[in-house]
Structures are given as structure tokens and as C-alpha cells.
Amino acid sequence: MKKVLNRSFMTWILAFAFFIGLGYFVVNLIVHSSEWAQKPMNAHLSVTGLAQAGDILDRNGTVLATSDDEGNRIYHSDYNTRLGLMHAVGDDSVNISTALQSVYRTGLTGYNYILGLGLPESFRSSSDIQTTLDADSCAAAYSSMASRGYNGACVIYNYKTGEVICDVSTPAYDPYDPVVIEEGDHTYDGVYIDNALSSTYPPGSTFKLITAAAALETMHGAENKLFYCDGGKIIGGEYVTCVEPHGEINMKDAMAVSCNVYFAELAVALGPETMTQYAEKFGYNQEFKIDANTTAMSRYNVNGASIGSLAWSGVGQYTDMANPFHQMMIAGAIANGGTPVEPYMVENITSVFDFNKILPGPHGRHGARMMDSSTADKLADMMRYTISNHYGDSMFGDLHVAAKTGTAEVADGEDDGWIIGYVTDDDCPLAFAVCIEHGGFGISSAGVVVSEVLPVAAEAVRK
């Protein structure tokens, strides 16, 4: 009798475990089936079916991609717009894995969690995607970069709401004329990568904002601290160069003229622990979610670094690497009093019958505070001073801009150019980051690009 009871008890346990497991499987099938269909091993499921894919629209309802009655995928009629949105929207393939047509492909093509893509196309319920992107801003950014032969990234977003206005990466190609890369041809190296989302570059002098923030919050009287620059200095056995002698200089002026010696000395005074603490407080060594994508990780690591290497890290060199979207968020955090707003570009996904679509996450969420509000105010003042007193407001027309440029030395000797910053006008809360590979001085490469794109983006948010 006891043996029968034990067997009965074990049978109930096994039955209970079976039904729990079955329930878990069913729930996951419903919730994650469309994601599983998009895994690389199942690419054969998702690469067929753009013939009846839904529309992708910009913030104003402009159609960026649609399908005609014959099953052809149709893209925007303007060449610069098509190429400017290439990495954000994607083409008929899934080569650009972060593009909307890759990430949301199952929803666009009417994937059904019971029948998969087995339904006839006429019965499929495809989804439309409304984005926060502005077609005109993306076209202006692409035109500005491509006309000068620049490779890199340009990103702009509303630092109050998180709406991404511009996400442009070069090199790009026309979705109507896919790239065929020949062996030994480096013209299109990295063409399948959205540099704004998935690349990192040495941040150069833009990193001085973090070194300054660390000093402002941990070092008494940091604003008034003076260092002497005679065009370069040996620090920890390494010669830290500067563009010119600046003499005795304080933090605000050192930021405006981008004095390497000042911020190298400051980094050494702060030490590796404090520098690492503040780099990570500002989001280094972390990833950020943008809709269904994840940014490349900006990196700061001075473990075991020499004094000289620590000095160089404080000016955005050594092994420092930064992602453009992350840099844009830092600029937005300064504009927001120390707290970043997380960016997003999928406003909504609409379908009458699709119950298995991938929905966008919460919009306008605040990220972890990067700095005290008083520190943000001081950095904002320095960045505004850099433009108004050093570069001049005229380059941005009627917009009032606060920014920091950077010229980052890279291994092959051709410097990358950076600018990160934001518009201070209340009716135009835009933050931006532009990086130009081998662009030289940040102000003359990245600065020129953003000066041409910002007015277009400002018009988009002021509508």
C-alpha cells in the first residue's frame, strides 16, 4: 500500500511538472516567437516576405518604406533621404542587423505565432511603424557628410522627450542599388554597421567634460584651480602635447581652448579610482537600450595604467572609446541638469489584427543621474562659453548652442573629429553628437556638419 501511495505521489509530481513546463513553453511561444523567428539560424523565415510588409513613416507621416501592389519594396524618392535613412530603416536584406526592417521584420511582414509565415500573404496582418525620425534632417546630415567624403555618425535627439530626430551613418548605399563588396576594395568598409549605434571611437577632448565633472564634485575650489601650459608637459614620463602654449589657465578657459595639459594634470590629481568612478557614472563601461537595439559600449579602463597613461586618459586618449549615441546622451544630461533621458526612435507600431507584434518600450524614461545639478550648470556654462567666446555663435545662425569639440588621435595618425552639445533655446531642446573618422579638427569637420543639420532639426521640433 505504501509503495502504491509513493508511486501515485511521484506521478502527481511529474504531471504537475509537465503542465508547468508546458505552460511556460506556451507563454514563451506567444511572447517570444517573433523574436525567435529573427534569430540568425532562422533567417530563412524572415528574409522572405517584404512583398506585403507594412509602412515605415517619419515623425511627420512621410513614407520612408512601403510595398506596392506588385510586391516591390518602395523607398523615399529623394536620393539623400534614402541613403541618410539607410541604417535606420534598412533595405530588403537583413545585412544591417539593427535597422527597423531587420529588427521588426516579423511584425512588418505579418508573422503569426501559430502559423508563423505560413499564412498566405493576402491573410497576413502586417504592421506599420511610426518613427520619431525626421526625413529632412537625416537627408541634410547625409548630404553634409557625403559631399565631403566623410565617414562617421551624426545623431540628434530631443533631450526632454528622448525622440531621436536624426540617426545617420556613413558610408551608406542606396537600397535600390545594394553594395557588392569586391575583394581588396575598402570603399565600403563597415557599410553594414550603423556607426551611431554600433561603433566606438576615441572621444578626444569631449572626455574633458567628465574629467571636469569629477574635479568639480570631489576637489575643493576646482573651478579656480590653475595649471601652467607651455605647449606641452612631461607627466609621468610621457610628453602630453597641446595645440599651443596657454600659460597659466583656469578650468573654464582650459575647456574653451581645449588645453590638454590642464586636464591631463587634473586627471593625475584625481587619481585612477576617482576617474573610473566618474567615467562609469557618466555611462562608460555600460550599454544602453534604444528600442530593441543595444548601443556599443563606451569604454574607460585605467587599471594598471602608468601616470602618463592616466594623464592621457583624462583628455580622451589612451584606451578611451566612446559611442556616438552615448555621447549625445551625456550632452543631453548636461542640458537636463544632470539626468539623461533615454533615446528612442519607434513611436508606435500599429496593426489591427497582429497580437504578437514587438511593442516599443516606455518613452522618455530618465536614466541614472550622471552628475549633480550644480555640476551640470557649471559644465553648461563652460560649453556655452566655448561657443560664444571662442568659436562664435554665427556658425549656428539664430540657434544658441553649448558644445565641446574633440580631436582624437588614432593609430594610423589621422585624427577623428568630434562635437557634442545641445541647443539652449527653450523651444528647441536638441542634443547632438557628431563624429567624423579622420576628420581632423572637430570644429572644422564635425562642427561644420552639425551647423548645417541643426537648423533643419530645429524646424522639425518647432512644428
N, C-alpha and C positions, 0 to 999 in steps of 0.2 A: 504493500500500500504506500509506504514511504517513498519507494522508488518511482511509483506512478505519479505521485504528487510532485516529486523533483523534476521528472520529465515534463509534466504539464507546466510547471513554473518556468522551465527553460524555454518551452515552446512559446509561452506568452511573451517572454523577454525578447526572443528572436522576432516574433511577429511585430511587437512594438517597435523594435529597432528598424525592421524592414519598412514599416509605414512612416516612421520619422525620416528615414533616408529617402523614401520615395517622395515625401512632401518637400524635403529640401531640394531634391533634384527638380521637381516641377516648378518650384518657386524660382530657382536659378535659371531654368529654361525660359520662363516667362520674362524674367528681369534682364538676363544677360545674353539671350540667344542672338540678338542682333550684333552684339559685340563679338561673340564667338565667330559669327559668320565673316567678320572683318579681319580675323587673325591671319597672319601671312600664310599659314598652311591651308587656309580655306579661301585663298584669293580667287580661285576659280569660281566661287559663288558670287563674289561681289564685283568682279570686273565686267560681268555681263549685265546689261540692263539699264544703261543711262538713256536708252531709247524713250523711256517714259518717265524719266526722273523729274522730280519737282523743280520749281524755280528757286534760284538764289537771288535775293534782292539786296540793294544797298539801303541805307537809312531813309532815303527819300522814295523808295519804291522802284528805283531804276533796276531793270532786269540785268543781272550780271551773267546768268547762265539759265538756259531754258531748253526744252526739247520741242521740235516741230512735229507736224503730223506724220512726217516720214521717218521719224525716229532719229533724226540728226540732233546732236547737241549744239546749240547755238550760243555764242558768247557775245559780249558787248561789241558794237560795231566799230568803236574807236580803238585804234591800234595801241596807243599808250595806256588806255584804260585796261585792255585785255592783259597786257604784259605787266602793268602795275599791280593787277589783282591775281596774277598767275599763282603765286604761292599761297595766297589766302583762299582763293576759290578752287584752284586745281584745274586739271584737264580731264580728258576721257580715261586716262590711265590712273593707276594708284602710285605712280612713281614719287609724287610729292605726298608723303605719308601723313603730313599734318594738315593738308588742305581740306576744306569743307567737304569737297566731293569724295575725299577718301575717308575722313573720319565719320561723316554722317551718311555714307553711301547706302547703307541698308534702309535708312528712313527715306532717303531721296528716291530710291528705286522701288519702294513698297514691299520690303521684306515682311513676311508674316511668320510669327513664331511657331505656328502649327505646320504650315506647308512650306516654310522657307521662301524660296523664289520659284516654287513650283506652280504657283498660280499663273494663269495666262495674263499677259500684260494688261489686257483690257479690264481685268478684275482687280488689278493691284491698286492699293491706296498709297500713292506716293505723297511725300511731304514737301512743303515749301519752307525755305529758310530765310527769315528776315535778319539781316546783319546790321550792325552799328556802323559799318564802314561807309565812307563817302567816296564814291567813284571818282569825283573830280579831284579830290586831294591825292588819291592813290595815283591817278594819271599824272598829276603835277609832279609828284615825287619821282615817279619812274622817268618822266621826261627830263627832269633836272639831273638825275644821276646818269641815265643812259647817254644823254647828249654830251656828257663829259667823260664817258668811258669809265665811270665809277662802279665798282663792285662794293656791296655792303648792305646796310639796312637803314630804313627810316621808319620810325614808329611815333605816332601821336595819339594821345587819348585825353578824354575829359577826366581830370583828376578829382572831380567831385562825384561823378556818377560811375566811372570806370569804363565808359563806352570807348572802344577803340575806333578811332576815325581813320587812321592810316596804318597799314602794315604792308610795307613794300620791301622786297629783297631783290638784289641784282647780283649776278646775271639772271635773266629770265628768258622765256621763249614764248612764242605765240602758240596758244592751244590749237590753232588751226594748222600749225606747222611744227610738229614735235621735233625736238632736237635728236639728231643721230650723232653720237659722240664717236669720232674716229680715233683710233689709237694714236697717241702722241699729240693730239690736239687738246690744249689746255684752255681754250677759249671759254668753254662752258664748265670748267671745274666747279663743282658744288652747285650746279644749276637746279638740282632736285631738293636743295636744302633751303628752308626759309631762314635766312640769316638772322632775322629779327627774333625768331623763336628758338632756333636750334643751334646757333653759333655763339661762340665767345671770342672776345678779343682783349688784348691788353688795354686796360682802361686809361692809362696815361694820367694826365693831370686831373681828370674828372674824379679820381680817387682822393684827391686832396680835400674834397668835401668831407669825407669820412675821417681822415686824419684830423681835420679841423674840429669836427664834432667831438671826437674822442678827447681832444685837448680842452675844448670849451666845457665839457662836463666833468673832467677829472683833474684839471690843472688850474689852480687859482691864478687869476689875472692873465689867462691865456691870450685874450684879445690884445693885450698891450705888450705881450712878450716880444722882445726884439732879437733878431739874429742878423748876422752880417754876411752879405753875399758879395763876393768879388768876381762872380762869373763861374765859380766852381769851388769845391772844397773836398779835401780828403777826409772821409768819415769811415772809421773802422777799417782803414787800409784800402778803401775804394774811393776813386775820384767821382764825386757827384757833380755832373755838369749842369750849367744853367745857360739860358739863351744869351744873357748879358749880365754885367755887374749891376746889382741893385743897391749896394751899400747897406746901411742899417735900415731894417724894414720891419713893419708890424704885420699882423696876420691879414688884415683887410687888404692892404696894398700888395702883400705877397700873393694873395688869391687873385687879385686883379691882373698882376703881371705874370702870374703862374711861376713863382720863384721855386725852383727845385730844392735849392739849399735850405730854404726856410722849412719846408715840410719834411725834408729828409732829417733835419736836426730835430724837428718836433716828434717824428716817429721814434727816433732813438731815445729821446727823453721820456716818451710814453712807455716804451718797452714792448716786447712781443705779446705779453699776456693781454695788456690793455688794447693794443692794436687788433689782436684777434677777436677780443670780446666785442669791439665796436664794428669790425667788419661783419661779424655774424649778426650783430644787432641790426645792421643795415641790409641783411638778407644774403650775404655771401655764404657759400657752402650750403645753400638751400635751393630747392626747386620751387617753382610757382605754377599753379594751375591757371590756364586760360581756356575756359570752356572744357573740352575733352582732351586738350593737349597739356603738355608739361614743358616748361622752359628748360633750356640748357642751364646748368648750374654755374653761377659765378663763383670763382674760387680765390681764396686767400689762405696761404699757408706759410708761416714763418717758423715752423717747428725746426729747430736746429740751425736756423739761418744765422749767418755772421752779422756783426754790427753793420757792416757795409750793405749787406743784402736787406737787412731790416730798414735801413735808410732808404734804399731804392723802392722797397715795397710801399713806403709812405707817400711816394709820388706816383704810384700806379704802375710800377715796373716790377722787377724781379720775376716772380711766377704769377703775379696777379692776372686774373682773367675775368671779364665781365660780359654779361648777356645784355643786348640792347633793350629788351622788354624790362628787365630788372633795373637797368639804368634809368629808364623812363619812370618806373615806379619810385625810385629814390627822389627824382626831381619832383614828382607829384606829392611825395610825403613832405618834402620841404615846404611846398606850396600849401599843404593841408595842416601845417602846424605840427608836423612830426609823424603823422599817421598816414600810411599809404592806403589807397582804395584799389582793390584788385581789379585788373582789366578783364574785359570780356568783349567778344565780337558777335556772338549769336544772341540776337534779341529775342526771337521766338521761333518755334518750329510748329507749323500748322498743318493739320490733316484732319479730315472729317472722320475717317474710319480707322486710322492707324493707332492701335492701342499699345504698340510696342516701340514707339519712337524714342530716340535718345533725347531727353529734355535738357535744355541748358540749366546750369546751376543758378544759385541765387545771384542777383545782380547788385553791384555796388557795395559788396562787403568790404569792411575795413580789415586790413591786415594788422599784424603785430606792430605796435608803436616802435619806430626806429630811433626817435630822439625826443628829448623834452621840447615843449613848445617854444621855450625861450631860446634853445639852441637852433631850432628851425628858423626862428625870426632873425637870428644873427647870421645864419648862412644865407637866408633870403636877401638880407641887406647886402652881404658881400657879393652875391651873384648879380643883384641889380646894379650895384656899383661897378662891377666888371663890365657890364654892357654900357651903362650910361656914361661912365667916366673914362673907359679905356677903349672900347670898340666903337661906341657911338650908337645912339638909338636909330639913326637914319637907315640902317640896314634892314630894319624890321617895319618900316613905314609907320603907320599910325598905331602899331601894337607896342606895348611896353613889356619888355622881356627881361627876365633874370636868368642867367645861364653861366655855365662853366665849360670851357673848351679843354681839349686834351690833344696832345701829340704823342702817340705811343710808339716807342722804338720796338721794332720786331726783328726777328732773327736774320732776315735777308737784307736788313739795312734800310728798307723803305718804310717810313713811318705811317701808322694808321691815324686818321684824323677823327676826332670826336667833338660833339657838342651835346650837352644835356641841359635842360632847363624848363622853364614854363612861362606862360603869359600871365602878367599880373592883373590885367583888366578883369573886372568882376563879371562882365558879360561874355567872357571868353576863357573859361578855365581849362586851358590846354597845357599838358606837359608833353615833352618830346625827348627823343634820343636819336641821334644820327651817328653812324659810324661808317667811315669810308676807308676801305682797305687801300693801303699805300697812297693815301690822300695827302700826306704831308701835314702841314699846319691845320689844326682843327678848324680855326676860324675861316680859313680860305677854301676849305673843301666842305666839311660837314656844315659849317656856318652858312655858306652860300646856299646849299641845298635847303636847309630849314627856313632860310629867309624867303625863298621862293614858294615853299609849300604852306607855311603858316597862314598867310593871308587867305588862301583857299580854304584851309581847315577852319579858320575863324569864321568865314562866311557860312560854312556848313553848320556850326554850332549856334550861330546867331539867328538862324532861320526860325 
